[in-house]
Amino acid sequence: MARIDTGAAGTSIHASNIVTFERDGRDWVRFQIIHPSMPAAMIIERPLARTVLIKRAGSETRERRLVVKMTVSLGALSEQIDVSLSERATMTYPVLIGRNFLRNLAIVDVSQRLIAQ
């Protein structure tokens, strides 16, 4: 499940065992994600797109996150976007969908819940 957050500029996903490495002269990232439909964690490798400095709501501290390009699908919508990798194990939702996915693709109706199919 994912949470739609129109206040968040970007999209983030819960990732663990995040490791940066070099491949063919470029910075890459290897990380694991857990999906309910998979029997084990998936290991994913992507080129590092950039890093981003995130300020968490209600806190003055900032967190530097690695960002990779991923294809994100929500119902019938699918888009390749920047996704920041974050330790979200303590969060209710492992994925936070921000404005970088929603812009020009979706209208958010806050009176609705669990409607994407």
C-alpha positions in Angstrom: 0.0 0.0 0.0 1.0 3.6 -0.6 0.1 6.9 0.9 -0.7 9.8 -1.4 0.9 13.0 0.0 0.3 16.2 -2.1 2.5 18.0 0.4 5.5 15.9 -0.5 7.4 17.1 -3.6 8.9 13.6 -4.3 8.1 10.0 -4.0 9.9 7.7 -1.6 10.0 4.0 -1.0 11.1 1.9 2.0 14.5 0.3 1.1 16.9 -1.6 3.3 20.5 -2.7 2.9 21.2 0.4 0.7 24.8 0.2 -0.8 26.4 2.5 -3.3 29.0 1.2 -5.7 30.6 2.1 -9.0 29.8 0.4 -12.3 31.4 1.5 -15.6 32.5 4.8 -14.1 29.0 5.7 -12.8 27.6 5.6 -9.3 25.0 2.9 -8.7 22.8 1.9 -5.8 21.9 -1.7 -4.7 19.0 -2.0 -2.2 16.3 -4.4 -1.1 12.5 -3.9 -1.1 9.8 -6.1 0.3 6.6 -6.6 -1.6 3.6 -8.5 -0.1 3.3 -10.6 -3.3 6.9 -11.8 -3.2 8.1 -14.6 -0.9 11.4 -12.8 -0.2 13.0 -9.4 -0.5 13.9 -8.2 -4.0 17.4 -6.9 -4.6 17.3 -4.0 -7.1 20.2 -2.2 -8.7 19.8 1.2 -10.4 22.1 4.0 -11.4 22.2 6.8 -8.9 20.2 9.7 -10.3 21.0 12.2 -7.6 20.9 12.9 -3.9 18.3 15.0 -2.1 18.1 16.7 1.2 14.8 16.0 2.9 13.3 17.9 5.9 10.9 15.7 7.8 7.6 17.2 8.9 7.7 18.3 12.5 11.5 18.2 12.7 14.3 20.5 12.0 16.7 17.7 11.1 17.5 17.0 7.5 18.2 13.6 5.9 20.3 13.0 2.8 18.7 10.4 0.6 19.8 8.6 -2.6 17.4 8.9 -5.6 17.0 6.4 -8.4 14.7 6.3 -11.4 11.9 3.7 -11.0 8.6 2.9 -12.8 5.8 3.5 -10.4 2.3 2.2 -11.1 -0.9 3.2 -9.3 -4.0 1.6 -10.7 -3.9 2.3 -14.5 -1.3 5.0 -14.1 2.3 4.2 -14.7 5.2 6.7 -14.9 9.0 6.6 -14.6 10.0 9.0 -11.9 12.7 9.8 -9.4 12.2 7.9 -6.1 14.1 8.5 -3.0 15.3 5.5 -0.9 14.3 5.8 2.7 14.2 3.6 5.8 10.4 3.6 6.4 10.1 0.4 8.5 8.4 2.3 11.3 6.0 4.1 8.9 2.5 2.8 8.2 3.0 3.0 4.5 6.1 1.6 2.8 5.6 4.0 -0.2 4.8 7.7 -0.2 3.6 9.0 -3.5 4.4 12.7 -4.0 3.7 15.4 -6.5 6.4 14.3 -8.9 4.1 11.3 -9.7 0.8 13.0 -9.4 1.5 16.1 -11.5 -0.4 16.1 -14.8 -1.6 12.5 -14.2 -4.1 12.5 -11.4 -6.5 14.5 -9.4 -6.6 13.8 -5.6 -10.0 13.5 -4.0 -9.3 13.6 -0.3 -12.8 12.3 0.5 -12.0 8.9 -1.2 -9.9 6.0 0.2 -8.5 2.8 -1.4 -9.9 3.5 -4.9 -7.0 2.7 -7.2 -7.4 -0.7 -8.8 
